[in-house]
Amino acid sequence: MSDHTLTLELPDADHTSQAARSLGAALAAGDTILLTGDVGAGKTHFARSLIQSLLTAPEDVPSPTFTLVQTYDTSAGPVWHADLYRLTSTFEIEELGLSDAFEDAICLVEWPDRLGPLKPENALKITLTTTGDDGRVLTASWDAGKWGPKLKSWRK
């Protein structure tokens, strides 16, 4: 498949949250989002907003920086939020059970470069770049055909 790309200008945190919520509404088990960006680029904010939009009851959504993975039962099925920043080998990823979760859960992965060869081929890659005090540019890219329809709400 050919590569597809979509870019969104997100002038503030509210727009970032809205983009995350609209994507969350389209997700299903087996969908993986790989979140890339510098420290402070908004990866955790994006993931938190997406997860909270799928929860049936309000719940705190902490950064998994120290726990490595947080899991949630949501209206769309299980959601795994992983922060791989502190990992040093793919063996640790296998120990977490993340490879299996790629098959049967919605997975949000921060610092996906740590996945190495375990990176799912059909994942949606999102890069967040800061553009000022609160602004971001979101660049999404994908190869799997399923993402085009799932990102329809982002094409205005």
C-alpha positions as a Markdown table, in Angstrom:
| # | Residue | x | y | z |
|---|---|---|---|---|
| 1 | Met | 0.0 | 0.0 | 0.0 |
| 2 | Ser | 1.1 | 3.5 | -0.6 |
| 3 | Asp | 1.9 | 5.8 | 2.3 |
| 4 | His | -0.8 | 8.3 | 3.4 |
| 5 | Thr | -0.3 | 11.4 | 5.4 |
| 6 | Leu | -2.5 | 14.0 | 7.1 |
| 7 | Thr | -1.5 | 17.2 | 8.9 |
| 8 | Leu | -3.5 | 19.1 | 11.5 |
| 9 | Glu | -2.8 | 22.5 | 13.0 |
| 10 | Leu | -3.8 | 22.4 | 16.7 |
| 11 | Pro | -3.6 | 25.9 | 18.1 |
| 12 | Asp | -4.1 | 24.9 | 21.7 |
| 13 | Ala | -4.7 | 22.0 | 24.2 |
| 14 | Asp | -8.4 | 22.0 | 23.6 |
| 15 | His | -7.9 | 21.4 | 19.8 |
| 16 | Thr | -5.4 | 18.6 | 20.6 |
| 17 | Ser | -8.0 | 17.0 | 23.0 |
| 18 | Gln | -10.7 | 17.3 | 20.3 |
| 19 | Ala | -8.6 | 15.6 | 17.7 |
| 20 | Ala | -7.9 | 12.8 | 20.2 |
| 21 | Arg | -11.6 | 12.4 | 21.0 |
| 22 | Ser | -12.6 | 12.2 | 17.4 |
| 23 | Leu | -10.0 | 9.5 | 16.7 |
| 24 | Gly | -11.0 | 7.6 | 19.8 |
| 25 | Ala | -14.6 | 7.3 | 18.5 |
| 26 | Ala | -13.4 | 5.4 | 15.5 |
| 27 | Leu | -11.0 | 3.0 | 17.2 |
| 28 | Ala | -11.5 | -0.8 | 17.7 |
| 29 | Ala | -9.6 | -3.7 | 19.1 |
| 30 | Gly | -6.4 | -4.3 | 17.1 |
| 31 | Asp | -5.8 | -0.6 | 16.4 |
| 32 | Thr | -2.4 | 0.8 | 17.5 |
| 33 | Ile | -1.4 | 4.4 | 17.6 |
| 34 | Leu | 2.3 | 5.2 | 17.8 |
| 35 | Leu | 2.9 | 8.6 | 19.4 |
| 36 | Thr | 6.2 | 10.3 | 18.6 |
| 37 | Gly | 7.4 | 13.8 | 19.6 |
| 38 | Asp | 9.9 | 15.5 | 21.9 |
| 39 | Val | 9.4 | 15.6 | 25.7 |
| 40 | Gly | 6.5 | 18.1 | 26.2 |
| 41 | Ala | 5.1 | 17.8 | 22.7 |
| 42 | Gly | 1.7 | 16.6 | 23.9 |
| 43 | Lys | 1.9 | 12.8 | 23.5 |
| 44 | Thr | 0.5 | 12.0 | 27.0 |
| 45 | His | -2.1 | 14.8 | 26.7 |
| 46 | Phe | -3.3 | 13.4 | 23.4 |
| 47 | Ala | -3.4 | 9.8 | 24.8 |
| 48 | Arg | -5.2 | 10.9 | 28.0 |
| 49 | Ser | -7.9 | 12.8 | 26.1 |
| 50 | Leu | -8.5 | 9.8 | 23.8 |
| 51 | Ile | -8.7 | 7.3 | 26.7 |
| 52 | Gln | -11.0 | 9.6 | 28.8 |
| 53 | Ser | -13.3 | 9.9 | 25.8 |
| 54 | Leu | -13.8 | 6.1 | 25.8 |
| 55 | Leu | -14.2 | 5.5 | 29.5 |
| 56 | Thr | -17.8 | 4.7 | 30.7 |
| 57 | Ala | -17.1 | 6.5 | 34.0 |
| 58 | Pro | -14.6 | 9.3 | 34.7 |
| 59 | Glu | -11.2 | 7.9 | 35.8 |
| 60 | Asp | -7.8 | 9.4 | 36.4 |
| 61 | Val | -5.5 | 8.7 | 33.4 |
| 62 | Pro | -1.9 | 9.0 | 34.7 |
| 63 | Ser | 1.2 | 9.0 | 32.5 |
| 64 | Pro | 2.6 | 5.5 | 32.4 |
| 65 | Thr | 6.2 | 6.9 | 32.5 |
| 66 | Phe | 7.0 | 4.8 | 35.7 |
| 67 | Thr | 4.5 | 2.0 | 35.4 |
| 68 | Leu | 5.3 | 1.5 | 31.7 |
| 69 | Val | 1.8 | 0.4 | 30.9 |
| 70 | Gln | -1.7 | 1.4 | 32.1 |
| 71 | Thr | -4.7 | -0.6 | 31.0 |
| 72 | Tyr | -8.4 | 0.6 | 30.9 |
| 73 | Asp | -11.7 | -1.1 | 30.3 |
| 74 | Thr | -13.6 | 1.1 | 27.9 |
| 75 | Ser | -16.7 | 1.2 | 25.8 |
| 76 | Ala | -14.5 | 0.3 | 22.8 |
| 77 | Gly | -12.8 | -2.6 | 24.6 |
| 78 | Pro | -9.5 | -2.8 | 26.4 |
| 79 | Val | -7.1 | 0.1 | 26.0 |
| 80 | Trp | -3.4 | -0.2 | 26.7 |
| 81 | His | -1.4 | 3.1 | 27.2 |
| 82 | Ala | 2.4 | 2.4 | 27.1 |
| 83 | Asp | 5.3 | 4.8 | 27.7 |
| 84 | Leu | 8.4 | 3.0 | 26.5 |
| 85 | Tyr | 10.9 | 5.8 | 27.2 |
| 86 | Arg | 12.7 | 3.9 | 30.0 |
| 87 | Leu | 12.9 | 0.6 | 28.2 |
| 88 | Thr | 16.3 | -0.7 | 26.9 |
| 89 | Ser | 15.4 | -3.9 | 25.0 |
| 90 | Thr | 12.6 | -5.5 | 23.1 |
| 91 | Phe | 12.7 | -8.3 | 25.6 |
| 92 | Glu | 11.1 | -5.9 | 28.1 |
| 93 | Ile | 8.3 | -5.2 | 25.7 |
| 94 | Glu | 7.5 | -8.9 | 25.4 |
| 95 | Glu | 7.5 | -9.2 | 29.2 |
| 96 | Leu | 4.9 | -6.5 | 29.4 |
| 97 | Gly | 2.6 | -8.4 | 27.1 |
| 98 | Leu | 2.4 | -5.5 | 24.6 |
| 99 | Ser | 2.9 | -7.7 | 21.6 |
| 100 | Asp | -0.3 | -9.7 | 22.4 |
| 101 | Ala | -2.2 | -6.5 | 23.2 |
| 102 | Phe | -1.5 | -5.3 | 19.6 |
| 103 | Glu | -3.8 | -8.0 | 18.4 |
| 104 | Asp | -6.8 | -7.7 | 20.8 |
| 105 | Ala | -6.7 | -4.2 | 22.4 |
| 106 | Ile | -6.5 | -0.6 | 21.4 |
| 107 | Cys | -2.9 | 0.4 | 22.0 |
| 108 | Leu | -1.4 | 3.9 | 22.5 |
| 109 | Val | 2.4 | 3.7 | 22.5 |
| 110 | Glu | 4.6 | 6.7 | 23.4 |
| 111 | Trp | 8.3 | 6.4 | 22.3 |
| 112 | Pro | 7.5 | 3.7 | 19.7 |
| 113 | Asp | 11.1 | 3.8 | 18.5 |
| 114 | Arg | 11.8 | 1.4 | 21.4 |
| 115 | Leu | 9.6 | -1.3 | 19.8 |
| 116 | Gly | 12.2 | -2.0 | 17.1 |
| 117 | Pro | 11.1 | -5.0 | 15.1 |
| 118 | Leu | 8.0 | -5.5 | 17.3 |
| 119 | Lys | 6.4 | -2.3 | 15.8 |
| 120 | Pro | 3.0 | -3.3 | 14.2 |
| 121 | Glu | 3.0 | -2.7 | 10.5 |
| 122 | Asn | -0.7 | -1.6 | 10.4 |
| 123 | Ala | -0.2 | 1.1 | 13.1 |
| 124 | Leu | -1.2 | 4.8 | 12.8 |
| 125 | Lys | 1.9 | 6.9 | 13.3 |
| 126 | Ile | 1.3 | 10.3 | 14.9 |
| 127 | Thr | 4.0 | 12.9 | 15.4 |
| 128 | Leu | 3.4 | 15.9 | 17.5 |
| 129 | Thr | 5.5 | 19.0 | 17.2 |
| 130 | Thr | 5.3 | 22.1 | 19.3 |
| 131 | Thr | 4.6 | 25.4 | 17.5 |
| 132 | Gly | 4.6 | 27.9 | 20.3 |
| 133 | Asp | 3.3 | 28.2 | 23.8 |
| 134 | Asp | 0.4 | 25.8 | 23.4 |
| 135 | Gly | 0.2 | 25.0 | 19.7 |
| 136 | Arg | 1.0 | 21.7 | 18.0 |
| 137 | Val | 1.2 | 20.3 | 14.6 |
| 138 | Leu | 0.0 | 16.7 | 14.4 |
| 139 | Thr | 1.2 | 14.7 | 11.4 |
| 140 | Ala | -0.4 | 11.3 | 11.0 |
| 141 | Ser | 0.9 | 8.7 | 8.5 |
| 142 | Trp | -0.2 | 5.2 | 7.8 |
| 143 | Asp | 0.0 | 2.3 | 5.3 |
| 144 | Ala | -3.0 | 0.2 | 6.3 |
| 145 | Gly | -6.1 | 1.1 | 4.4 |
| 146 | Lys | -8.3 | 1.0 | 7.5 |
| 147 | Trp | -7.0 | 4.4 | 8.7 |
| 148 | Gly | -8.4 | 6.5 | 5.9 |
| 149 | Pro | -12.0 | 6.0 | 7.0 |
| 150 | Lys | -11.1 | 6.2 | 10.7 |
| 151 | Leu | -9.5 | 9.7 | 10.1 |
| 152 | Lys | -12.5 | 11.0 | 8.2 |
| 153 | Ser | -13.4 | 13.4 | 11.0 |
| 154 | Trp | -10.0 | 15.0 | 10.7 |
| 155 | Arg | -10.6 | 16.0 | 7.1 |
| 156 | Lys | -12.7 | 19.1 | 7.2 |
